[in-house]
Amino acid sequence: MNKLVCTNCNELYNEETETGRCSSCDEPLEVEAITDGKIADDFPMENGIFNRYASFFPFLDLDKAVSLGEGATPLVQIDYGIEDAKGIKLYIKNEGMNPTWSFKDRGTLTGLLHAKAKGYKKIGTVSTGNMAASVAAYAARAGLQATILVKEEMAEEKIGPIGIYGPRLIRVKGNYRTLYSESIRLGKENDIYFINSDAPYRVEGYKTTAFEIFEQLGGKVPDYVIVPTSAGGNFRGIEKGFRELYFSGISSRMPTFIASQAKGCNPIVRAFESGSEEVQQLNEFGTIAHAIENPYPPSGNQVLRLIRKNGGMAVDVEEEDIIGHQRILAKAGIFVQPASATSLAAAYKLMAEGKIDSNSEVVCIATASGLKFTESLKHHTIPVESCNIEELEKRLR
């Protein structure tokens, strides 16, 4: 059984703590890194990523019956709107193609498998939307009871796509940071395993994004990877995936990692730019990028450590740039949530500032489909014509 290690002080644990965090410094735990992983070429990616990358998950019973076909998402090169690319190649990793239309499915599967192995019959999560739908769907698939806690002010259009799977869905009024910690405490008391955003075995699932990118680029590591960052679990998981490829001798280097946030809610960027070692909670915030609107990210300090160790960056973008780059992606045939557009907006910003080297390969993670938050369409002009059928021939000419 692989041990858990504190991401800050390196203290080792044989199993998860009561809080899921280090008992000494209260920072996130992660599963010890795999150093002898192999890619199983006899299992094509499209036939199940957790078969292909099974050696990177020796601590899980990879029950194929629980899978919904997560992963194997497209890596699409785009050039729309780039006037002077300086030889830079931009790619979009379209995570909206996962079963519940977001990257969360990768981590939900690994978190659920761990919960099942521990004997849990009930799982839960605290979520702003994407993770809620993912946990509800996978719980239904596995025959487990799901408890989903969401903020009271969650948009109505997000409620139905969560509730359709039949979970216990509770809107909770109060501080989101407190709700996060309370869910873990109450889960322990009520035999509910909460697979929250930076739970160690959830983070493990996100490693597969890195494995896929490496393979989709023909066995190459990109120069930069830009990740829209909220709680920080996805950022940590993708970094760990590339780290394990390197430790296992499959790749020869690491990419440079960049966290993208909205200027309206940017606690990690503020800490990075100020030189602080810790993220401070924001009391005033607001952005259309609701999926990354987290004023106090639980893995924020670890994201900072990883960025600085890696020589990476944390970048925020304006609201109009988020909408503008959502439109650019749509022109390239990819409809994403506003939060997803922050990675491309950050890439363009850094290119304009000369902070991305010429002739680089840049992968922007698009974390979720635009169909998850169609209310954002009101920020776009959607031209529609109308005519009667007698006029149609003339119109089409």
N, C-alpha and C positions, 0 to 999 in steps of 0.2 A: 504493500500500500504506500503510495507516494505521500510524503509529509506535506504539511502546509508551512509556508515561511512568511514572516512579516515582511512586507515590501519596504519597510523603513529600517527597523533595527535588526532584521534577519533572525529573530527568534523562531525556533522550530516548534511545530505542534504536530502531534500524532492525529488529531482530529479537530474539527471545527470548534471554536469557542462558543460560549453562549451568545455573544454578540456578532459572531462572524468576523471579528476584528481582533487585533493583537491585544492581549491582556495587559501588556506593559506600556505601549505607546498609543493604542487606539487607532492604529493605521490599518489599512486593508491587508488581508492575507491572500496569498496565491499558492497554487499547487506548485511544488518544486519543478523546476524546468526539466524537460526531457532532453537528453543529450545523445540519444541513440535512435532517434526516430527515422523511419523510412517511409517512402511513398510507395504504396502497393500498386504497381502498374497493371497487375492483373485485374484490378477493379477500376473500370473507367469512372471518371468523376461523375458523369451523369447517372450512373447506377448506384450512387450513394457515397457521399463524401466521407461519412464516418467509417465506411469500409476501406476506402482508399487511404485514409489517414489514421487508421486504427492504432498503429504503433505509437502515436502521440497521445493516446488515451488509454494506457494500460490499467488505469484505476477505475474504468467504467465498464459495465456490461452493456455493450452497444446493441440494445434491443431494437432490431430493425422494424418490429411491428409498431413501434411508437412513432417512427419517423413520418413526416408529412412531405418529404422530398425537399428539405431545406438545402440551401447552398447551390453550388454550380451556377451562380448568377453571372450575367454577362459582364465582360470588361470591354467597353466601347470607346474607341478613339474618336474624339470630336475636334473640329477646327472652326466651327461656326463662330463668327464674331472676333476672331483673332487676326489683328492687322499685322503685327510684327511679332511673330512667335519666337524668333531667334533660334530656330531649330528645336524648340521645346515641343515634345509630344505630350498631349493631355489625354488622359483616359478617365472614364467614369466607371466605377464599379457599382453596378445598379442593383443594390440590395432590395429594392422594391419588388423584385421578382421572386422573393421568398414566399412561402405559403400564405402567411398573413400580411404580406406586403411590406415587411421591414426586416432589418438585420437581427432583430430580437430573437427570431426563431432558432438561430444557431445556438445561442446561449440557453434558451428555454429548454431545448432538447437535452443538453448535457446536465443542466440543473435538475430537470425532472428525473432523469435516469439515476442521478445520485440520490435524490429523495426516495425513489422507489427502492433502491438498494439499502437505504437506511430503514425501510419498512413503513414509510409514511403513506397514508391513504388520502391525505389532503395537502394541497399545495396552495400558495398564494403569492401575491405581489402587490407592491405599491407603485402606481404608474400614472403618467400623464397621458397615456393612450396606447402607444405602440406595444409596450410590454404587456399591458392588460389584455389586449386581444390575443397576443401570442400565448400567454399562460393559459387563458381560457380555452383556446383551441387545442393546445397540446394536452391539457388535463382531460378534455372531452375525448380525445383520441385514446388516451391511456386508461380511461375509466376511473379517473381520480376526481375528487371534489375540489373545485377551485374557489378561493375567496379573493376577490379583487377589490382593492381599496383605491379610490380615485379622489382627486380634489373636488370639492363641492362645485366649483365653478367650471368644471370640464365642459367643453362645448357639446351641445346636444347631439350633433352629428356623429360624435365619437362613441356615444353610449350604446346605440343599437348594434354596431359591429363588434362590441364586446359581449353584450348580453345575449346575443343570438346563440352563443355556445353553451348557455345554461349555467354560468357560474353564479355564486352568491356575490352580487355587485353592490358595494356600499360606497356612497358618496360621503366624504368626511370633511367637516368644516374644521379648519385649524392650520397650524404651521406644518408645512410639508416636511421639514427636517425632523420635527418631533414625530410626525406620523411614520416616517421611515424607521426610526429607532423603536417606536412603540410596536410596530408590526412584528418585529423580530421577537421582542419580549413576549407579546401576547401569543405569537405563533408557538413559541416553546411551551407555553402554558396550556395551549389548546390543540397540540399535536398537528399544527399546520406548518409545513416547511415553506418559508417565504423565500422565493427566488428573486430577490431584489436586484437592482441594477449592477452592483459590484460584488455580488455573492461569488465566492471563489470558483464554484463549479459552473456558474453562468459565464464568467469571464473566459473559462477554458473553451467554450464553444466558439468564441469569436476568433480563436487562433486560425480556424479553417479559412477565414477570409484571406489571411496572409498566404496560406498554402496555395490557394486558388490563384491569387494574383501572380505569384512566382511562376506557376505552371502556365498561366495564360499569356505571360510575357515570354514564353519559350525557355523557361528555366533561368530567368534573370530577376534580379532584385531591382525595383524601380529606384530612381534617385530620391524621390520625395513621395510621401504618403500623407494626404491631408484628410483629417477625420473630424466631422462635426462632433463637438464634445459637450456633453451634458454632465452626467454623473461621473463619466470617465471609464466605465467598464469596457466599452467597445475599443476605445483608444488603447487601454492596457492589453486587451486580448490580442489585437492586431500586432502590437509591438512584440508581445510574447511569442506569437506565431513566427515572426521573422527571426526572433532571437533563437528559437528552438531549431529552425532550419539552419542557422549559423552554427549553433552548438553541435548539431548532428553532422556537420560537414557537408550538408547538401548545398548550401550557399557560401559565398566567400566574403560577404559583407552585409551591413545593415543599411536600410534606407534612412533618410532624414525624416523625422516625424514632425508634423505640424497640426496643432489643434486649432480648429476654427470655431468661433463663437459669434453671436450677434452682439453688436455694440450695446443693445438694450439690456443684455444680461450676460456679462462677460467676467465673472469672478476669476477665472483662471488667467485670462489675458491681463487683468489688472495686477494680479500677483506676479506674473512673469515680467511685466514691464517695470514694476516697482522694485524688482529684485528680492521680493519677499519669499520666504521658504514655505509659507502657509497661505492658503486661500482664505479670505475673509468673507463672511456672509454679507450679501447685498440686502439692504432693506427696501430699496426702491429699484424696480426693474420692470421691464415689459418689452416684448418683441413678438412679431408675427411668427417667429420661429419657435412655436410653443414646445416642440419636441425636445429642444435643448434649453428651455427656459428653467434653469435650475440655479437658484441663488446661492446654494451652498453644496457643491458637488461632493459626495462622500469619498470619491477617489481623486479629488482635485489635487491634493498634495502629492500623491504618487504620480499623477500626470505631469506636474511641475518637475518632479525629480527625473522622470524619464526624458522629458524634453531637454533639460539642461545636460544630462549625461550624454545625450545623443547629439547635442549641437543643434537641436530643432528650434521651433518657434511656436508661439501662440498668437493668433491673429484674429481681430474682430472686424466685422463688416457692417456697414450701415443698412438700414431697412430697405432703402431704395435699391441698393445693390443686391440684396437678397431677392427681391421681386424681379429685378432685371436679369439676374442669372437663372432664376427659375424659368423665365421666358426664353433665355438663350438655350437652356437644356431642352425646353419644349420644341424649339426650332430644330434641334438635333434629334427629335423623336423620343425624348425621355421626359416624362412628367413626374416631378418629384415634389415632396413636401418642402416648404420654405426652409426648414432646418437643413435639409440635404443640400440646398443650393448654396449654403455658406461655404462649403468646401471649394466649389468652383469660383465663387466670388473671392475667396481668400487667394486662390491661385492667380487670378487675374490681377489682384491688388499687388501681390508679391512680384509678379512678372513686371508690372508697371514700375515698381520701385527698384528693379534690378536685383532682387533678393533670391531669385531662382536662376541658377546657372544656365547659360545657353546650352542647347543640345541635350537637355535633361529629359528624363521620362518622369512624368508626374501623374500619380493616381489619386483621383478625388473620390472619396467614398460618398455615394448617394445613399443615405441610410433608409429611406422609406419612400413609397409611392405617393404621388400627389393626390391619389384617390382617398388617402387617409384623412385629408383635410381640404375638402373642396371649397370651403369658405374662402380660402386664399384667392380663388378665382375672381373675387370681386375687386381685386387690385389690378386686374388686367382688363384691357378692352377686348371684348370678344365680338368681332364683326359678324352679323347675321343678316342675310337678305331674305326677303319674302316676295312672293308673287302668286298670282293665280295660275292654274295649269295652262291656260291659253297663252300666257305670256312666257312660258318656260322656254320654248324654242328660241324666241328672240333673246332672252337672257343668256342662254348658253352660247349663242353665236357671238 
